[in-house]
């Protein structure tokens, strides 16, 4: 199982706690992860099987993309 670290923050620099994060994989073997939630530092550790380009959804809204597994920062 792979893990990716997603850092979520507001434009003013504050970090949301308990915000829902889902990673969606693109391509033929795509799919969505289950829901993960940010901690008090605004970070969610997302477990997944895919190793390809992925979109980051925060509270149901696409906020960015990255190559998974990996680490990225998205802004609300």
Helices and strands as residue ranges (DSSP letters): E 2-9, E 20-25, E 31-32, E 36-37, E 43-48, E 53-58, E 61-67, E 71-75
